[in-house]
Amino acid sequence: MGIDEFQKRASDVAAELNNVLTVILGNISLAKAHTTIEEKDENLTVAERACLRAADLVRKLFNLGEE
């Protein structure tokens, strides 16, 4: 893989990771603002799924470095 392709792929993964982190932070903020357990639970479930997606993206970044 050439340096240009590596930079493009890394940039794409970083942008996607940034989007996922925005989802996590947004849902944590919503959970803090909501008053019912059900609303909090829903927001935290979304944040949890986003954390798992972020972990997957980090694994992809590590794999890029090995190619």
C-alpha positions as CSV (number, residue, x, y, z in Angstrom):
1,M,0.0,0.0,0.0
2,G,1.4,3.4,-0.9
3,I,1.6,6.3,1.4
4,D,-1.3,8.2,-0.3
5,E,-3.6,5.2,0.0
6,F,-2.7,4.7,3.6
7,Q,-3.3,8.4,4.4
8,K,-6.7,8.3,2.6
9,R,-7.8,5.1,4.5
10,A,-6.5,6.4,7.8
11,S,-8.4,9.7,7.2
12,D,-11.6,7.8,6.4
13,V,-11.4,5.7,9.6
14,A,-10.6,8.8,11.7
15,A,-13.6,10.6,10.3
16,E,-15.8,7.7,11.0
17,L,-14.4,7.4,14.6
18,N,-15.1,11.0,15.2
19,N,-18.7,10.5,14.1
20,V,-19.0,7.5,16.5
21,L,-17.5,9.5,19.4
22,T,-20.1,12.3,18.7
23,V,-22.9,9.7,19.1
24,I,-21.4,8.5,22.3
25,L,-21.1,11.9,23.9
26,G,-24.5,13.0,22.6
27,N,-26.2,10.0,24.1
28,I,-24.4,10.3,27.4
29,S,-25.5,14.0,27.6
30,L,-29.1,13.0,26.8
31,A,-29.0,10.3,29.5
32,K,-27.8,12.8,32.1
33,A,-30.6,15.2,31.1
34,H,-33.5,12.6,31.0
35,T,-35.4,11.9,34.1
36,T,-36.9,8.4,33.5
37,I,-35.0,5.2,33.8
38,E,-36.3,4.1,30.4
39,E,-35.0,7.2,28.6
40,K,-31.6,6.9,30.4
41,D,-31.4,3.2,29.5
42,E,-32.2,3.8,25.8
43,N,-29.5,6.5,25.6
44,L,-26.9,4.4,27.4
45,T,-27.7,1.4,25.1
46,V,-27.0,3.6,22.0
47,A,-23.8,4.9,23.6
48,E,-22.7,1.3,24.4
49,R,-23.3,0.2,20.8
50,A,-21.3,3.2,19.6
51,C,-18.4,2.3,21.9
52,L,-18.3,-1.2,20.4
53,R,-18.2,0.4,16.9
54,A,-15.4,2.7,18.0
55,A,-13.4,-0.3,19.3
56,D,-13.9,-1.9,15.9
57,L,-12.6,1.2,14.1
58,V,-9.5,1.3,16.4
59,R,-8.8,-2.3,15.4
60,K,-9.1,-1.3,11.7
61,L,-6.5,1.5,12.4
62,F,-4.1,-1.0,13.9
63,N,-4.6,-3.3,10.9
64,L,-3.8,-0.4,8.5
65,G,-0.5,-0.1,10.2
66,E,0.3,-3.8,9.5
67,E,-0.5,-3.7,5.8
